Amino acid sequence: MTAVPAGATGGAPRTLVCGTGFGRTYLEAFRQPGFPLQLAGILARGSPESLDCASEFGVPLFKTVDELPASIDMACVVIRSGLLGGPGTTLALELMARGIPVLQEHPVHHDELAECLRTARRNGVGYQLTTFYPQLPVVRATIAMTRALLRRQRPVYLDAACGFQVAYALLDILARMVGGVRPCEFADPAPVPEAPAGAPFRSLHGVLAGVPVTLRVHNELDAGDPDRHAHLLHRICLGTEGGNLTMLSTDGPTMWSPRPWFPRHGAFDASEVDQPTPTIMVAPEPVDYRALYGKVWPAAAGRAMAHAWISAAAGSDLLREGQYHLALCRIWQDVAARLGPPAPVRFGPVHRLSADDLRDIADAAQHSDPAEALR
């Protein structure tokens, strides 16, 4: 990790984490060996879960900004913004008014973001909006590979899918892949015919940075459990003249598939026959979800925090990144308006199925009826 400037007291920057829902991912980052920031406290409402968190991490629990000591160097606001009915943006504004730089988790409404940027500039403090997912190792590697690829070949299309909760992050990933957002425009989705099982996905067609884009969004919500039941986080396919690069999920893998070559008059020429078949280009270390959420995701949150502090300590200009996110907010809000509100659903228990379970089922079916594989 890049060297991190010291905090105001000369030691590791003293960092406040606000929220203990997804904020738990940020808190876990402080367990990393050699992590360059110091956890100074948790700000939350005082629920039993937040009290337990403060006790587990051995830090004080604050319930209001007025309770904070003067020694806080930076705050991470991991609480829903006003757009989602939470106090996250109000809290970010209060912290910046106290002279504390803020890293805020997405999504944020365009007008809230504009107010945060004005408040940061007025108080001479750092402010960053983070979409988190571009800090994950597979996403970072895929973005870097895409930028290298597009220096050699032009983009032909983007085909992407996500859950509606992470649509803003998807747009951020796509924009980082193709190097910007403009020109950008989306059309209304086609009508969805009635189906007995509903229509989980809604599709939009448009352009992003001039690249034709198809977006497919899982647009359903279980109000009783709104943060679960997504069919996927992010899946992205970038098509170029020579093939397509596909990130199968947010945590990998990413594959390169050359454009298919078909023989002419029953034969390939030498340049075609030597083309490789689809190849895994970015392969994450195999982990279970305990390690993913306990180590991989906290490491990504740690990168976001360290980057935010480096930027704040250097007094970096907020304008360039702020204007980028303001443009992204407008696009995201336009996409959300065209999709319409998520359809209310009530999901039952999820019947988990591992890869080994699926192999066993398939093997058993083929052994009981060998013709099954041919049907």
LUMKOL-386675 format. One record per residue (C-alpha): z, y, x. Coordinates in steps of 0.05 Angstrom, whole numbers, padded with zeros to 5 digits, always signed. Example, Ala and Ser with C-alpha at 12.3 -4.5 7.8 and 13.67 -1.06 7.14 Angstrom:
BEGIN
+00156-00090+00246+00143-00021+00273
end
This chain:
BEGIN
+00000+00000+00000-00016+00071+00024+00041+00108+00057+00082+00146+00005+00112+00215+00019+00188+00220+00015+00222+00249-00046+00260+00315-00050+00322+00284-00019+00283+00257+00040+00286+00184+00019+00244+00140-00026+00221+00181-00087+00272+00172-00143+00233+00149-00204+00252+00147-00277+00221+00096-00325+00219+00117-00398+00215+00058-00446+00233-00015-00440+00176-00047-00481+00115-00046-00436+00160-00004-00391+00189-00071-00370+00124-00082-00330+00138-00018-00292+00210-00037-00280+00190-00104-00251+00148-00067-00199+00212-00043-00165+00229-00116-00148+00169-00120-00101+00190-00127-00028+00181-00061+00008+00163-00022-00055+00162+00051-00033+00194+00082-00095+00267+00078-00117+00287+00065-00189+00334+00121-00209+00345+00105-00282+00317+00086-00350+00308+00134-00408+00309+00099-00475+00341+00103-00544+00400+00059-00527+00379-00005-00562+00413-00070-00541+00349-00087-00503+00349-00022-00464+00423-00029-00448+00410-00099-00422+00352-00073-00380+00394-00019-00348+00449-00069-00333+00399-00119-00304+00367-00068-00258+00433-00035-00240+00414+00036-00260+00440+00087-00310+00411+00090-00380+00396+00161-00405+00382+00176-00478+00356+00248-00471+00322+00291-00419+00383+00336-00418+00425+00280-00388+00380+00271-00327+00406+00290-00258+00368+00341-00217+00349+00289-00165+00293+00255-00206+00228+00261-00167+00179+00230-00218+00179+00200-00287+00136+00145-00317+00129+00153-00393+00114+00084-00421+00127+00101-00494+00077+00109-00550+00047+00178-00554+00045+00221-00617-00023+00191-00633+00011+00124-00645+00072+00154-00679+00117+00155-00618+00153+00210-00578+00117+00195-00511+00079+00261-00506+00138+00303-00529+00179+00269-00475+00126+00281-00422+00125+00356-00440+00201+00361-00436+00201+00326-00368+00148+00372-00339+00185+00433-00366+00242+00408-00322+00196+00408-00262+00188+00332-00260+00118+00302-00247+00096+00252-00300+00054+00189-00302+00038+00174-00375+00011+00109-00404-00050+00112-00449-00073+00124-00502-00063+00198-00516-00099+00243-00566-00147+00294-00536-00104+00353-00559-00040+00322-00532-00073+00310-00465-00098+00382-00462-00028+00407-00476+00001+00361-00422-00049+00387-00370-00034+00459-00388+00041+00446-00383+00034+00412-00316-00006+00469-00288+00041+00521-00316+00101+00487-00285+00067+00469-00220+00078+00394-00226+00035+00332-00225+00010+00297-00287-00032+00234-00292-00055+00192-00350-00062+00119-00332-00100+00064-00369-00064+00012-00325-00118-00042-00328-00163-00013-00273-00105-00026-00225-00107-00101-00237-00138-00140-00179-00196-00171-00216-00215-00106-00251-00209-00066-00186-00253-00116-00149-00304-00119-00205-00309-00043-00208-00320-00040-00132-00372-00095-00135-00408-00060-00192-00411+00006-00155-00440-00030-00094-00490-00067-00138-00514-00003-00172-00530+00028-00105-00583-00026-00100-00606-00038-00171-00609+00004-00234-00565-00015-00294-00603-00043-00354-00547-00054-00404-00472-00061-00415-00445-00112-00464-00369-00107-00473-00315-00132-00519-00241-00117-00526-00182-00114-00574-00176-00046-00609-00109-00033-00575-00143-00030-00507-00209+00003-00526-00192+00067-00488-00179+00026-00425-00245-00011-00436-00283+00055-00438-00247+00077-00374-00267+00012-00339-00339+00019-00361-00343+00092-00339-00314+00074-00271-00366+00019-00265-00426+00064-00278-00398+00127-00246-00385+00172-00305-00390+00182-00380-00447+00230-00395-00495+00227-00429-00457+00188-00482-00470+00175-00556-00453+00120-00606-00482+00103-00674-00444+00078-00735-00434+00003-00740-00479-00039-00785-00447-00061-00851-00409-00126-00846-00425-00179-00900-00366-00208-00936-00342-00274-00905-00287-00321-00928-00252-00315-00861-00264-00240-00853-00302-00207-00796-00254-00199-00737-00303-00160-00693-00340-00095-00707-00399-00075-00663-00425-00007-00640-00489+00010-00603-00496+00070-00558-00504+00097-00488-00452+00112-00434-00474+00151-00373-00544+00138-00399-00535+00062-00398-00548+00024-00463-00481-00004-00488-00460-00053-00540-00385-00052-00557-00352-00107-00597-00281-00092-00618-00230-00139-00649-00210-00091-00704-00152-00126-00740-00078-00110-00741-00017-00149-00762+00031-00092-00779+00090-00139-00773+00072-00156-00700+00023-00102-00677+00023-00117-00602+00003-00190-00607-00052-00234-00635-00110-00203-00596-00168-00251-00586-00181-00220-00518-00165-00159-00475-00230-00140-00440-00296-00177-00428-00353-00140-00395-00425-00158-00375-00467-00110-00335-00540-00127-00334-00585-00103-00277-00657-00117-00258-00637-00177-00216-00582-00208-00259-00517-00196-00293-00445-00188-00269-00396-00214-00320-00320-00204-00320-00299-00260-00367-00230-00231-00379-00183-00177-00353-00152-00227-00306-00217-00259-00284-00259-00291-00262-00321-00249-00250-00389-00284-00244-00458-00265-00218-00516-00296-00257-00586-00283-00230-00638-00270-00283-00666-00337-00304-00730-00358-00269-00779-00403-00306-00835-00442-00272-00906-00420-00280-00955-00476-00294-00898-00526-00282-00879-00501-00212-00834-00450-00178-00855-00409-00119-00809-00411-00058-00774-00345-00073-00754-00369-00142-00731-00440-00127-00682-00415-00075-00645-00370-00124-00573-00393-00134-00546-00411-00203-00487-00371-00232-00433-00360-00179-00360-00339-00185-00354-00274-00145-00282-00253-00161-00233-00310-00170-00161-00294-00184-00105-00337-00156-00088-00389-00209-00023-00368-00242+00013-00380-00307+00032-00324-00354+00102-00321-00325+00073-00301-00257+00019-00258-00288+00068-00214-00326+00124-00221-00275+00085-00207-00212+00011-00190-00220+00018-00138-00274+00080-00105-00244+00042-00099-00178-00013-00061-00216+00039-00015-00247+00067-00004-00177-00001+00018-00152-00007+00068-00209+00062+00096-00195+00051+00102-00120-00016+00136-00131+00014+00185-00181+00070+00204-00133+00021+00213-00074-00022+00258-00118+00038+00298-00143+00068+00306-00074+00001+00331-00047-00006+00382-00103-00074+00353-00122-00115+00394-00170-00109+00366-00240-00176+00394-00264-00225+00340-00242-00187+00279-00266-00161+00317-00327-00232+00336-00349-00254+00264-00341-00198+00238-00386-00210+00294-00436-00282+00272-00442-00260+00199-00447-00211+00218-00503-00267+00249-00543-00311+00187-00535-00253+00140-00553-00235+00181-00614-00308+00181-00636-00312+00105-00627-00247+00095-00665-00271+00139-00723-00336+00100-00727-00300+00033-00727-00251+00055-00779-00178+00033-00783-00162-00039-00763-00165-00087-00821-00094-00107-00843-00083-00181-00833-00024-00229-00830-00030-00278-00773+00006-00344-00775+00033-00383-00715-00014-00387-00656-00030-00458-00636-00035-00453-00561-00085-00497-00525-00088-00505-00450-00150-00524-00410-00119-00592-00397-00107-00601-00471-00180-00585-00485-00204-00633-00432-00161-00689-00461-00187-00676-00531-00260-00675-00508-00251-00738-00465-00218-00776-00522-00274-00757-00570-00329-00779-00522-00295-00845-00505-00285-00862-00578-00358-00845-00595-00404-00835-00534-00457-00806-00580-00410-00749-00597-00432-00711-00535-00504-00712-00558-00492-00684-00627
end
